[in-house]
């Protein structure tokens, strides 16, 4: 069923949700009155006959989710995704705020292109924050105009998809970013060690006859970046951590340096490389889905507070990009609509993580990394809220996808926990 998006006009009462505030770590059952998309009152509210209301009994109400790592493909690849379709995907998944990666065509490497993103998303129903390129043209050699991009609205810098191989360039980028108190996000992968690896190097890649991408291709770059961050005193955010070794290096560094944060994707938590036995190109991602040992290390890394947040790495591709042989298929999968159901099933249902802790991974933790406002459940605030059914068991299918692309490995997967309503920028979206 298609998602329904409506403008909130006048008063709308959210009746009897369980309110989980991940900032103050509280759980209460109260009503929430919205007026023109703002929170007017939180408490026990009597609804008059003239007030529109939604019966939220049995639903969780919490902060709107925040994703630090999405690809909306604008400019350059509107056939894969547009800002409009990307925002609709985000709303369907409970996300009210996203950070877009700069590896577009052309790359977002100038203040003019940062302004382009901001201007083109002002009227979108989701808050969109552009991440600028670390280097000009993402060529990995010359630092971009970071200061001017910050002035135009950039929130961080990354050459995502194109790892910064040159250690001196990475050092300079960290030193420069420190002036603006924003993180550098480097796709951690040694190109030479990755070589032509198509999937995780191991028993499964050998059986399938596919060239492998070894764990060390990621972990050695993570180690380098951690040491450079420590040297420069800058903020480093490690994206889509996939290996046990990387988790260990991050843990060791966090014990002595506190400007390190890290994210993990839902697909690296949910699957192992054994899912690739059917050569399904929707499982071809960068970094690759690893073996069971790394999967357990990622889960434990979350439980131990080593990994700070969940980010989807939502990466749309057309059927043309994916419906080909494994070696020729593009890397990437979409993940916004399926995120809550995947994370809830793995971390809460299967691994006994508390629901409050899971919610933090999607809300206060990513917001803290980017310096976004975290006090959302407060009277007078513009509503950035999500209502979800924590008990709902459901099967993800193509009808649940609002993206222009359908490259999801979660189609037909059994998930747990479903977003029902998302409230953002004066609209309410209903799945």
C-alpha positions as CSV (number, residue, x, y, z in Angstrom):
1,X,0.0,0.0,0.0
2,X,1.4,3.4,-1.0
3,X,2.4,5.8,1.8
4,X,0.0,8.6,2.4
5,X,1.4,12.1,3.1
6,X,-0.9,14.9,4.5
7,X,-0.3,18.4,5.7
8,X,-1.0,18.9,9.4
9,X,-3.5,21.8,9.5
10,X,-4.8,23.0,12.9
11,X,-4.9,20.7,15.8
12,X,-4.0,17.0,15.8
13,X,-4.1,14.9,18.9
14,X,-1.9,11.8,19.2
15,X,-3.8,9.8,21.8
16,X,-2.1,7.5,24.4
17,X,1.2,6.5,22.7
18,X,4.0,5.2,24.8
19,X,6.5,8.1,24.6
20,X,10.1,7.0,24.7
21,X,12.5,9.9,25.1
22,X,16.0,8.7,24.3
23,X,17.6,11.9,25.4
24,X,16.2,11.8,28.9
25,X,15.8,8.0,29.0
26,X,12.2,8.1,30.1
27,X,9.1,6.1,29.2
28,X,5.6,7.5,29.8
29,X,2.1,7.1,28.3
30,X,0.8,10.6,27.5
31,X,-1.1,12.5,24.8
32,X,0.6,14.8,22.4
33,X,-1.2,17.8,20.9
34,X,0.2,19.2,17.6
35,X,-0.8,22.5,16.1
36,X,0.2,23.2,12.6
37,X,3.0,20.7,12.9
38,X,4.4,22.0,16.2
39,X,4.2,20.3,19.7
40,X,1.8,22.4,21.7
41,X,1.2,20.2,24.7
42,X,2.3,16.9,26.2
43,X,0.2,15.4,29.0
44,X,-3.3,14.1,29.6
45,X,-5.4,16.0,27.1
46,X,-9.2,15.8,26.7
47,X,-10.2,15.7,23.0
48,X,-13.2,17.8,22.0
49,X,-15.5,16.7,19.3
50,X,-13.9,19.2,16.9
51,X,-10.3,17.9,17.3
52,X,-8.8,15.4,14.9
53,X,-7.0,12.6,16.7
54,X,-5.1,9.4,16.1
55,X,-5.5,6.5,18.4
56,X,-1.9,5.6,19.2
57,X,-2.6,3.1,21.9
58,X,0.0,0.3,21.5
59,X,2.3,2.5,19.5
60,X,5.8,3.8,20.5
61,X,6.3,7.6,19.9
62,X,9.9,8.8,19.8
63,X,12.3,11.1,18.1
64,X,12.3,11.0,14.3
65,X,15.2,8.9,13.1
66,X,18.4,10.5,11.7
67,X,20.6,8.8,9.0
68,X,24.1,10.1,8.6
69,X,24.7,8.2,5.3
70,X,22.4,8.3,2.3
71,X,22.8,8.6,-1.4
72,X,20.0,10.5,-3.1
73,X,21.8,10.7,-6.5
74,X,21.1,14.4,-7.2
75,X,22.7,15.9,-9.2
76,X,23.3,13.5,-12.1
77,X,21.4,10.3,-11.6
78,X,17.8,11.1,-11.2
79,X,16.9,7.8,-12.8
80,X,18.2,6.1,-9.6
81,X,16.8,8.5,-7.1
82,X,15.8,12.1,-6.7
83,X,15.6,14.3,-3.7
84,X,11.9,13.9,-3.7
85,X,11.8,10.1,-3.9
86,X,14.7,9.9,-1.4
87,X,12.8,12.0,1.1
88,X,9.7,9.8,0.6
89,X,11.8,6.7,1.3
90,X,13.1,8.4,4.4
91,X,9.7,9.3,5.7
92,X,8.4,5.8,5.1
93,X,11.3,4.5,7.2
94,X,10.7,6.9,10.1
95,X,13.6,9.3,9.2
96,X,13.0,13.0,9.6
97,X,16.7,14.0,9.0
98,X,19.3,12.7,6.6
99,X,22.8,13.5,5.5
100,X,23.5,13.1,1.8
101,X,26.8,11.8,0.5
102,X,28.7,13.9,-2.1
103,X,29.6,11.2,-4.7
104,X,27.1,12.5,-7.3
105,X,27.7,13.7,-10.9
106,X,29.3,16.2,-10.4
107,X,30.6,15.6,-6.9
108,X,29.5,18.0,-4.2
109,X,32.8,19.8,-3.9
110,X,32.0,23.5,-3.9
111,X,29.8,26.0,-2.0
112,X,27.6,26.4,-5.0
113,X,26.7,22.7,-5.1
114,X,26.1,22.7,-1.3
115,X,23.7,25.6,-1.8
116,X,22.1,23.6,-4.7
117,X,21.3,20.8,-2.3
118,X,19.9,23.0,0.4
119,X,17.8,25.2,-1.9
120,X,16.3,22.1,-3.7
121,X,15.3,20.4,-0.4
122,X,13.8,23.4,1.5
123,X,10.3,22.3,0.6
124,X,10.9,18.6,1.1
125,X,9.2,16.9,4.0
126,X,12.6,15.8,5.5
127,X,15.5,17.8,6.7
128,X,18.4,17.2,4.3
129,X,22.0,18.1,5.2
130,X,24.7,17.9,2.5
131,X,28.1,16.4,3.2
132,X,30.8,17.9,1.0
133,X,33.7,16.2,-0.8
134,X,37.0,16.1,1.0
135,X,38.9,16.6,-2.2
136,X,38.2,18.4,-5.4
137,X,36.3,16.2,-7.9
138,X,36.8,13.4,-5.3
139,X,40.2,12.9,-7.0
140,X,42.0,12.3,-3.7
141,X,44.7,14.9,-4.2
142,X,43.6,18.5,-3.6
143,X,41.6,19.5,-0.5
144,X,38.3,21.1,-1.4
145,X,37.0,24.6,-0.2
146,X,35.9,23.3,3.2
147,X,35.4,26.7,4.8
148,X,33.2,28.0,2.1
149,X,31.2,24.8,2.0
150,X,30.7,25.0,5.8
151,X,29.4,28.6,5.3
152,X,27.0,27.3,2.7
153,X,25.6,24.5,5.0
154,X,27.9,21.5,4.7
155,X,27.8,19.4,7.9
156,X,30.8,17.1,7.3
157,X,33.2,16.0,4.6
158,X,33.7,12.7,2.8
159,X,34.9,11.2,-0.5
160,X,32.6,8.3,0.2
161,X,32.9,5.5,-2.3
162,X,36.4,6.7,-3.2
163,X,38.7,6.0,-0.2
164,X,41.4,8.7,0.4
165,X,44.5,6.6,-0.3
166,X,47.1,9.3,0.2
167,X,47.9,9.5,4.0
168,X,49.2,13.1,3.7
169,X,45.9,14.3,2.0
170,X,44.0,12.6,4.8
171,X,46.1,14.3,7.5
172,X,45.6,17.7,5.9
173,X,41.9,17.1,5.6
174,X,41.7,16.2,9.3
175,X,43.8,19.3,10.3
176,X,41.6,21.6,8.1
177,X,38.3,20.1,9.4
178,X,39.4,20.7,13.0
179,X,39.1,24.4,12.4
180,X,35.4,24.0,11.8
181,X,34.7,21.3,14.4
182,X,33.1,18.9,11.9
183,X,33.9,15.2,11.2
184,X,35.8,13.7,8.3
185,X,34.2,10.5,7.0
186,X,36.5,8.3,5.0
187,X,35.4,5.1,3.2
188,X,38.0,2.9,4.8
189,X,39.4,0.6,2.2
190,X,42.9,0.0,0.8
191,X,42.5,-0.1,-3.0
192,X,45.5,-2.3,-3.5
193,X,44.5,-4.9,-0.9
194,X,40.9,-4.8,-2.1
195,X,42.2,-5.4,-5.7
196,X,39.3,-6.8,-7.7
197,X,37.5,-8.2,-4.8
198,X,33.8,-8.7,-5.4
199,X,32.7,-10.1,-2.0
200,X,34.2,-11.0,1.3
201,X,37.3,-13.1,1.0
202,X,36.8,-16.5,2.7
203,X,35.3,-19.9,2.3
204,X,32.2,-18.7,0.5
205,X,34.1,-16.6,-2.1
206,X,36.3,-19.7,-2.8
207,X,33.2,-21.9,-3.3
208,X,31.5,-19.4,-5.5
209,X,34.6,-18.7,-7.6
210,X,34.4,-14.9,-6.9
211,X,37.5,-12.8,-6.1
212,X,37.7,-11.9,-2.5
213,X,38.0,-8.6,-0.6
214,X,39.9,-9.3,2.6
215,X,39.1,-7.9,6.0
216,X,42.5,-6.2,6.2
217,X,41.6,-4.0,3.2
218,X,39.2,-2.2,5.5
219,X,40.9,-2.6,8.9
220,X,44.3,-1.4,7.9
221,X,42.8,1.9,6.5
222,X,40.6,2.2,9.7
223,X,43.8,1.9,11.8
224,X,45.6,4.5,9.7
225,X,42.7,7.0,9.9
226,X,42.4,6.5,13.7
227,X,46.1,7.2,14.2
228,X,45.9,10.3,12.0
229,X,42.8,11.6,13.9
230,X,44.7,11.1,17.2
231,X,47.7,12.9,15.7
232,X,45.7,15.9,14.5
233,X,43.2,16.1,17.3
234,X,40.4,16.1,14.7
235,X,37.0,14.4,14.6
236,X,36.8,11.1,12.6
237,X,33.6,9.2,11.9
238,X,34.2,5.7,10.6
239,X,31.4,4.7,8.2
240,X,29.8,1.3,7.5
241,X,32.2,-0.7,9.8
242,X,32.2,-4.3,8.6
243,X,35.1,-6.3,10.2
244,X,35.9,-7.6,13.6
245,X,39.4,-6.2,13.3
246,X,38.0,-2.7,12.7
247,X,35.8,-2.9,15.8
248,X,38.9,-3.9,17.8
249,X,40.9,-1.0,16.5
250,X,38.1,1.5,17.2
251,X,37.7,0.1,20.7
252,X,41.4,0.5,21.4
253,X,41.5,4.1,20.1
254,X,38.4,5.1,22.0
255,X,40.1,4.2,25.2
256,X,42.7,6.9,24.6
257,X,41.1,9.4,22.3
258,X,37.4,10.6,22.4
259,X,36.9,12.2,19.0
260,X,36.1,8.9,17.3
261,X,32.7,7.7,16.3
262,X,31.5,4.9,14.1
263,X,28.4,3.5,12.3
264,X,27.2,0.1,11.2
265,X,24.6,-0.7,8.6
266,X,21.5,-2.8,9.0
267,X,22.6,-5.2,6.3
268,X,26.0,-5.9,7.9
269,X,24.1,-6.7,11.1
270,X,21.5,-8.9,9.4
271,X,23.4,-11.0,6.9
272,X,26.6,-12.9,6.5
273,X,28.4,-13.7,3.2
274,X,26.5,-17.0,3.1
275,X,23.6,-15.0,1.7
276,X,25.5,-14.7,-1.5
277,X,25.3,-18.3,-2.5
278,X,22.6,-17.5,-5.1
279,X,24.8,-14.8,-6.7
280,X,22.0,-12.2,-5.9
281,X,23.6,-8.9,-6.9
282,X,21.5,-7.0,-4.4
283,X,24.0,-8.4,-1.8
284,X,26.9,-6.8,-3.6
285,X,27.9,-3.8,-1.5
286,X,31.0,-1.9,-0.4
287,X,32.3,-2.8,2.0
288,X,31.1,-6.4,1.4
289,X,28.9,-8.4,3.8
290,X,31.4,-10.4,5.9
291,X,31.4,-13.8,7.7
292,X,29.7,-14.8,10.9
293,X,32.7,-13.8,13.1
294,X,32.6,-10.2,11.9
295,X,28.8,-10.1,12.2
296,X,29.0,-11.1,15.8
297,X,31.8,-8.5,16.4
298,X,29.6,-5.8,15.0
299,X,26.6,-6.8,17.3
300,X,28.9,-6.9,20.3
301,X,30.4,-3.6,19.3
302,X,27.0,-2.0,19.5
303,X,26.3,-3.6,22.9
304,X,29.7,-2.4,24.2
305,X,29.2,1.2,22.9
306,X,32.1,0.9,20.5
307,X,29.8,1.5,17.5
308,X,27.8,4.7,18.0
309,X,24.9,4.6,15.6
310,X,23.1,2.9,12.7
311,X,23.3,4.4,9.2
312,X,21.6,2.7,6.2
313,X,24.1,3.7,3.4
314,X,20.9,3.9,1.3
315,X,22.4,3.5,-2.3
316,X,19.8,3.3,-5.1
317,X,20.6,1.6,-8.4
318,X,18.5,0.9,-11.4
319,X,17.6,-2.6,-12.5
320,X,20.1,-2.1,-15.4
321,X,22.9,-1.6,-12.8
322,X,22.0,-4.8,-10.9
323,X,20.4,-7.2,-13.4
324,X,23.8,-8.4,-14.7
325,X,26.6,-10.7,-13.8
326,X,28.0,-10.3,-10.3
327,X,31.3,-8.9,-11.5
328,X,29.6,-6.2,-13.6
329,X,26.9,-5.3,-11.1
330,X,27.1,-2.0,-9.2
331,X,27.7,-2.0,-5.4
332,X,25.0,-0.8,-3.1
333,X,21.5,-1.4,-1.8
334,X,18.5,0.6,-0.5
335,X,17.8,0.5,3.2
336,X,15.6,3.3,4.5
337,X,12.2,1.6,4.5
338,X,13.5,-1.6,5.9
339,X,15.8,-0.2,8.6
340,X,13.7,-0.3,11.7
341,X,12.3,-3.8,11.0
342,X,15.8,-5.1,10.4
343,X,17.5,-3.5,13.4
344,X,14.6,-4.3,15.8
345,X,14.7,-8.0,14.7
346,X,18.5,-8.4,15.0
347,X,19.3,-6.3,18.1
348,X,16.1,-6.4,20.2
349,X,14.4,-9.7,19.3
350,X,17.4,-11.8,18.7
351,X,20.2,-10.2,20.8
352,X,18.2,-8.8,23.7
353,X,19.3,-5.2,23.4
354,X,16.9,-2.8,25.1
355,X,14.4,-0.9,23.0
356,X,15.7,2.4,24.5
357,X,19.2,1.5,23.4
358,X,18.1,0.6,19.9
359,X,16.2,3.9,19.6
360,X,19.3,5.8,20.7
361,X,21.2,4.3,17.8
362,X,18.8,5.8,15.4
363,X,18.1,9.1,17.1
364,X,20.3,10.9,19.7
365,X,23.5,9.2,18.8
366,X,23.7,10.2,15.1
367,X,22.3,13.7,16.0
368,X,25.1,14.1,18.6
369,X,27.8,13.2,16.0
370,X,26.6,15.9,13.6
371,X,25.7,18.5,16.3
372,X,22.0,18.5,15.6
373,X,19.4,19.5,18.2
374,X,18.5,16.5,20.4
375,X,15.8,17.8,22.7
376,X,12.8,17.0,20.4
377,X,10.1,16.0,22.9
378,X,9.5,19.5,24.1
379,X,6.5,21.8,23.9
380,X,7.0,24.5,21.3
381,X,9.3,22.4,19.0
382,X,8.6,21.6,15.4
383,X,7.5,18.0,15.5
384,X,10.1,15.5,14.3
385,X,8.5,12.3,15.5
386,X,8.0,8.7,14.6
387,X,5.2,6.3,15.7
388,X,5.9,2.6,15.3
389,X,4.5,-0.8,16.3
390,X,7.2,-2.6,18.1
391,X,5.4,-5.9,18.0
392,X,4.5,-6.0,14.3
393,X,6.0,-8.9,12.5
394,X,5.9,-8.4,8.7
395,X,7.4,-9.4,5.4
396,X,9.2,-6.7,3.5
397,X,8.2,-6.5,-0.2
398,X,8.4,-4.2,-3.2
399,X,5.2,-2.4,-2.3
400,X,6.9,-1.1,0.8
401,X,9.5,0.7,-1.3
402,X,9.1,4.4,-2.1
403,X,12.5,4.8,-3.7
404,X,12.8,5.0,-7.5
405,X,15.1,1.9,-7.2
406,X,14.2,-1.5,-5.9
407,X,17.7,-3.0,-5.2
408,X,17.0,-4.4,-1.7
409,X,18.2,-7.7,-0.4
410,X,15.5,-7.6,2.3
411,X,12.6,-8.3,-0.1
412,X,10.7,-11.3,1.3
413,X,12.6,-11.1,4.6
414,X,10.8,-11.5,7.9
415,X,11.1,-8.2,9.9
416,X,10.0,-7.0,13.3
417,X,8.8,-3.6,14.2
418,X,7.1,-1.3,11.7
419,X,6.8,2.4,11.2
420,X,3.2,3.6,11.1
421,X,3.4,7.4,11.1
422,X,6.3,9.8,10.6
423,X,5.8,13.5,11.4
424,X,8.2,16.0,9.9
425,X,8.2,19.6,8.7
426,X,4.4,20.0,9.1
427,X,3.3,16.8,7.4
428,X,2.3,13.3,8.6
429,X,3.2,10.3,6.5
430,X,1.2,7.1,7.1
431,X,2.3,3.6,5.9
